[in-house]
């Protein structure tokens, strides 16, 4: 995609997303009525995590792994009376291994954040506008998983491959499901399965993801959230002069909160067993003041 083609696509999506304003962006589509309707997706009560385990080991896709340190153990205290086991974590929220959600302040493009908010609102002290705290009450809605690898008949998409709007439509047909207004859309490329079976690789240099033009599918359906088992963006980038075009279009233009590096292997098995690909989904970011994102453990309830 040329720079001019991307600019035109950006303008179209920005104009079409005029309804998704304010600090919640596209989450305004998650009205109480839609949340109530989503609760009717619960039929068996089965719960499934969409998050991967937090990585504490360094690797080619995780040069800054999360640090887990025990602060207090039984050996450090008295064997008599009351004691506590305590630990602490430190992590790079926006890394290429751990499941996380991006706030609307995460992407700076042409000097602004989503909605034209000045980029200067993000300082060394954190984000003073559009922080992850804007979704402190959680994100609850109808989740839909489109399994692109399954629709293509492969275990995973190879790094560098693109998910197109036609792929999304084909997965809908194959799975007998339709993405609707206010849905939480999850797109599986098989990143986690490939990583498990073949080992980690330099994800920043090469990974499967959505083609920027596929974002018009999401705009037409007015989805509220986009999540993937990779970074959502393909690497290397398909777009001249823009390294993360899907992030720019989703967060900056459309006001979508993005969830990166989820895992859908458990959910795929559950959906296949129940012969349906929609479910109630609950996303609860941590309440981190002024943060640009958060570790996250979305839960599907079938």
Buried (B, 14 or more C-beta within 10 A) or exposed (E): BEEEEBBEBBEBBBEBBEEBBEBBBBBBBBEEEBBEBBEEBEEEEEBBBBBBEBBBEEBBBBEEBBEEEEEEEEEEEEEEEEEEEEEEEEBBBBBBBBBBBBBBBBBBBEEBBBBEBEBEBBEEEBBBBBBBBBBEEEBBBBBBBBBBBBBBEEEBBEBBBBBBBEBBBBBBEBBEBEBBEBBBBBBBBBBBBBBEEEEBBBBBEBBBBBBBBBBBBBBEBBBBBBBBBBBBBBBEBBBEEBEBBBBBBBBBBBBBBBBBBBBBBBBBEBBEEEEBBBBBBBBBBBEBEBBBBBBBBBBBBB
